[in-house]
């Protein structure tokens, strides 16, 4: 292999054959199992969409009711996991808490019976059911409160918002949040999904698979962009400052958060849907001045950089929606994870159907034939800084 074949980050290198989701970045198309994201966001629910992604078909009424019932039944988490979470530092990031908690599920439920369809279904149900409970529980615990028990009378999204905020949400609010989960449920082979697939290829348990994906999503180059969008809107401060801010960023070659995508060269279809959801929120629950800044910011960026294929992505409006719902900024990425568990599980299941362990190669750039130097003859490496503060 010659160096010219090396592609940093494996950019554009196909890693698998998949029938789960499809993206056309030139036309702004996103499909789950062939169904457009616009149709699913309007007509489906997150639980139904998760079923579609994982099992490959839309469920019948009876199948969906059974699936929803199983998820409601398994929402609670073991008291020992709750006790473990109480020991987490209050200032710890919720994504770190979620990764540790997801991994801990394997201590209770892992049998690695990956050839058993019943075990696979149980794992799917438990992870979809318990991940939201863990996110809400950590939020309550870092406030010094006990975690709220899930309510079986509430649907998936309404129950999460209840556990998070200690009050039953408005039905429209829960419906909008459910649509947000649907929009974030899957998006082909991104970094966290690839991480899940690599881990799955070793035939470890699904709880370890999801924990590895959560750890990957926690990185600032993958998750967290919607947090930075809110920080940016706060920094801009007013609509009068929008154009000078964009011009300064362009002049200094600084990234404008919430714009541009590795795949989409037009406006992200999820951003279009989220913008509509944001407008519903503000109409029914009060205006947000940040939205005025965001609308003008999108116009100016499109004017200045649209010819380069730089448009609003999914993160641009999702943070505004979550902020209006009262979700803390550092929970934006854990909410992303709640949704993306569906996609990760779909790829885990697909990986098992024709598994081959991932074993990429490398291009060696080091030396050969280097001598072993006796310890008394070695010079210190000044490039290594050692913290000697005790």
FENZIBEL-V546565 format. One record per helix or strand of 3 or more residues. SS is the DSSP state (@ for helix, = for strand). FROM is the first residue (numbers start at 1). LEN is the number of residues. If there is no record, write none. Layout:
# FENZIBEL-V546565
ss->(SS:SS)
from->(FROM:FROM)
len->(LEN:LEN)
This chain:
# FENZIBEL-V546565
ss->(@:@:=:=:@:@:@:@:@:@:@:@:@:@:@:@:@:@:@:@:@)
from->(3:8:21:29:37:46:61:79:94:117:156:171:191:206:225:239:269:289:314:329:375)
len->(3:3:4:4:7:10:13:8:16:26:10:13:10:12:12:13:17:20:11:25:3)
